[in-house]
């Protein structure tokens, strides 16, 4: 029988927030998360952090 190992994670401050996500986008997120054994919350948080860090805003002319 395999050992049951608990890994402690650094506590993070989270806020519950509701948002609507397009159905096809959510399906893709669920697929990536399942295929890579990831946490959906961590995946979405990391994706949002990446998007914010790399975002460029086009100014209207």
Protein Blocks (a to p, Z undefined) as FASTA:
>chain_A
ZZdddddddddddddddddddfklmmmmmmmmmmnopafklmmmmmmmmmmmmpccdddZ
Z
